[in-house]
Amino acid sequence: MQKNLANWDRLLRIVIGTAIIVVALYYQSWWALLGLALVLNGVTGRCGGYALFGFSTAKACDTKAGSEKPD
């Protein structure tokens, strides 16, 4: 499976997800599940919503050996 989240997107999801989990656990709320989903997306580098709509913030890696054209 190809990653569709850039590093900045992953870090942001982990930070926001962790904050949601902390607040939700303090208030004993089910919102912690949303935070957990964000943290999992950040750790794995994949977002199901992005994949569903064909969106990606990750840079495409098209620099395979032999595919570069000389100047």
Helices and strands as residue ranges (DSSP letters): H 7-26, H 32-44, H 48-53
